[in-house]
Amino acid sequence: MTLKFNTKIQFFSDKETSSIYHSINTDNEFYPENPTKTKISFDKEILIELESEHLPHLRANLNSTLRLLQASYDTINSVKI
């Protein structure tokens, strides 16, 4: 029997959500050999679903995704006029 670990992240920000989605989804699309199944969708909020058979892989991908989400949000907000 193989265990599967999974997690879901929901994120919403007033005006930045669409831009942040495109930023983090681009990174996900260009990493097909990712050992963690990662699905990112957008409909008024960003939903990130992660699944892996290995907990360390899930944790590493979760940390990377959260850092990218935070970096995207911070970057957009640092250039607001």
N, C-alpha and C positions, 0 to 999 in steps of 0.2 A: 504494500500500500504506500503510495506517495502522497505526502502532505503538500498542500498548497497554501501559501500565505498570501493574503491580499489586504489592500487598504484603499480607501477612497478619500480624496481631498476635494472640497468645494471651496471656490474662491470667487468673491465678487468685489468689485471696486467701481464706483460710480461711472467714470468716463474712460478709465484705462483698461477695462476688462478685455475688450476686443484686441487692443494692441498687445497686451500681455499674452493673450492666447496665441496670437500669431508668432510671437517671439519664442515661447516655449514649445509650441507644436512643431516649428521648423526644426528645432534641435532634435526632437523625438523622431521626426520623419527620416532624418539622415543618419540614423543609428539602428539599422535593421538587425544587426547581430546582438542587440541588447539581450542579455540573459533574463531580463525581467520584462514580462509582457506589460506594455504601457499603452493605455488608451487615454487620449485627451480630447474632450469634446467641449463645445461652447454653445450655450443657448441662454443668454442673459447672465449666466455665471459659467465659470470654468469648472469642469468636472474632470479630475485626474484619477484614473483607476489603475492600480498596480497589482500584478500577480506574479508570484515566483514560487518555485519549489525549494528555494534556498533563502532562508531568512537574512543572511548577510547581504545577498544580492538585492533583496527588497529594501533593506535599510539603506544601502548605499544609493540606490536609485531614488528613494524617497528623499534623502538628504540633498542629492544633486538637484532634484526637481524643485524642492522648496527653496534652495539657494538661488536657482535661476528665476523662480517666481519673484522672490524678494528683490533680486538685482534688477529685474525688468521694472518692477513697481517703483523702486528707488530712482532708477535712471529717468523714467518718464516724469516723476515728480520733481526731480532736481532741475529740469529745464523748463518748467512751467513759467509763463510770463504773466 
